[in-house]
């Protein structure tokens, strides 16, 4: 049953995140801001710098959630 509640997914993109060279600082901020606006953050994914993987993830998430954010 669709309750009409807005949902979101965050795609964090970058080999530097996966290697541990860079720490993601966007997810916590986005989660708090979305919650304040009544949007439920349902999923977050970390993806390597690979065009095909990014396109696949964006297409999967846009079919499942109201909003898709990439960082």
Legacy VTK file of the C-alpha trace (Angstrom):
# vtk DataFile Version 3.0
C-alpha trace
ASCII
DATASET POLYDATA
POINTS 71 float
0.000 0.000 0.000
1.436 3.365 -1.049
1.119 5.821 1.822
2.466 8.674 -0.275
5.370 9.191 2.111
8.454 10.555 0.367
11.529 8.329 0.398
15.135 8.846 -0.606
18.341 7.050 -1.471
21.880 8.459 -1.364
24.535 7.191 -3.758
28.028 7.984 -2.506
30.391 7.716 -5.452
34.150 7.451 -5.363
37.045 5.044 -5.204
38.582 7.314 -2.557
35.655 6.566 -0.222
35.967 2.817 -0.765
39.735 2.858 -0.245
39.427 4.763 3.020
41.491 7.713 1.756
38.497 10.037 2.129
35.754 9.917 4.730
32.188 10.625 3.640
30.710 13.597 5.474
27.559 14.041 3.397
25.399 11.129 4.537
24.845 12.292 8.108
24.016 15.823 6.937
21.617 14.627 4.229
19.912 12.185 6.588
19.234 14.905 9.150
18.066 17.454 6.569
15.774 14.967 4.840
14.267 13.831 8.150
13.594 17.465 9.076
11.604 17.755 5.843
9.649 14.551 6.448
11.544 12.498 3.854
12.631 9.032 4.959
16.166 8.064 3.949
15.728 4.383 3.162
19.016 3.407 1.544
22.601 4.551 1.033
25.105 2.903 -1.302
28.816 3.453 -1.828
29.870 2.939 -5.442
33.213 2.770 -7.197
34.027 5.190 -10.018
32.510 3.012 -12.724
30.027 4.523 -15.180
28.048 1.313 -15.744
27.723 0.642 -11.993
26.605 4.226 -11.362
24.008 4.147 -14.168
22.644 0.830 -12.899
22.379 2.099 -9.315
20.714 5.374 -10.347
18.150 3.518 -12.450
17.402 1.020 -9.655
17.014 3.748 -7.057
14.938 6.121 -9.155
12.474 3.288 -9.750
12.202 2.595 -6.020
12.409 5.986 -4.265
10.940 9.461 -4.563
14.371 11.133 -4.502
17.883 10.007 -5.426
20.900 12.016 -4.285
24.461 11.529 -5.492
27.587 12.783 -3.759
LINES 1 72
71 0 1 2 3 4 5 6 7 8 9 10 11 12 13 14 15 16 17 18 19 20 21 22 23 24 25 26 27 28 29 30 31 32 33 34 35 36 37 38 39 40 41 42 43 44 45 46 47 48 49 50 51 52 53 54 55 56 57 58 59 60 61 62 63 64 65 66 67 68 69 70
